[in-house]
Amino acid sequence: MNLGKENETLEFKKSTGEVKSAMDDLVAMLNKHGRGTVYFGVKPNGDVSGQQIGAGTLDDVARTVKEAIRPMIYPEIRETILDGLPVIELRATGTERPYSSYGRYYKRVVDRAEEMTPAELKRVMLDTDYSSSWENNLTNQTILDVDEKAFRSFYERSLSCGRLIPMEVYDPSDLMAMLGLLVEERLTNAGRILFSKKKPVVLKMAVYFTDERIRFADAVRLEDNVYNLIDAAISYIQRHIDWKVELGEDGLTRDEIPEIPTDAIREIVVNSFAHANYRGETEHEIDITPTEIEIYNPGEFPPHLTPEDFALRRMQSIPRNKKILDILYRSKSVEIQGSGLKRTYSICGKRGIALSYTRSEYGFSFVFKRPQESKKRKKSKEESSACLARPVIARRFSAAPKIPTEEMVLNALKRDLGLSRDGIAALIGKSPRTVQRALDSLKAAGKIRRVGSSRSGHWELA
């Protein structure tokens, strides 16, 4: 039997000994046509020669696909019989161009793969709709699977910043449908990632005694939706960095100054969650060491571009998740699309905070370089040496000074008057009951007042 000639969507390999080069051909076909087929056990001229297939052969091919190709694809791999001989058929489709094979990007030219030039790659990226259809695909989850508190908080925040029109009667189903997160009574992928109470996303956070990241002082693993995890990540960093308290010009007020500007931290954290690749297993990570804060995004940064390109030049944003970005914009988690890196570099530049970034095979890390080590961090390093000499239980610590809860609540409201009690609690790391006592104290002191009901109203500063 002869299968004909190779073409722009068909590739032949004599055996799985050529599986790595097959990955190059497969991504070349995906990048040009969005689909491709590779046969193992077929000669280049189309003659079927057969492929020896053992118990783990198909699994080996699947593993190679998973390790080589980014963004991840989910191909069909099966054994088939042609002319009485066993062959392996690998079929794949994909709309998330550009695809890479072992970090390199290819285009299909007739029957072969050629590596893209930087200019070609940039053009493909700018022409690609990164949102594709994934965000709008329907899941098996319904409105009953929505985190009611998180979605209500989103609604209140969006109203307070004027980016959402108030409903006559708040109805989460109607609102989610209006936003394109609920279709035919089922959550879309974007709705699930943003607001599901079934905890679709993982966030790992740790504070390490030394830059070697061997022993940690604190470690947390959270499973939740993106809306909640953004606040949790920002709160965690704020609790574990150094702060100084300065008296205001009037000699009465106290200003709390973080070592890393909180606006810059928020921009990068939100950027990480907004642009991550949620098609497979997704784990975000935050590592805090004595000299740096690293925020890991499980998604690829645009190839041949750097954060400085977006911060210092007029670069068109290349969003991966347009719907998720739109929702975060409405609640003012992000500002104008594409301005986050520019704002971060500007804020940190004024404070003399150094920034860096690293790429990996599976994601991208943004790093804040911490200012000169404080005495507290130096002490932590000394403690780590003692820890190596005797068994100890890892302890939670916070580098921030003791600040009254009322002041923390008031500062949170100064940043966002639309915050609910639970939203403030998540932001400052206190329980809702503790926050409620602080709110009652601030109201009694005449420093804040509530306008409207407890559910649909907002705070005002006196």
Disulfide bonds with the S-S distance in Angstrom:
none
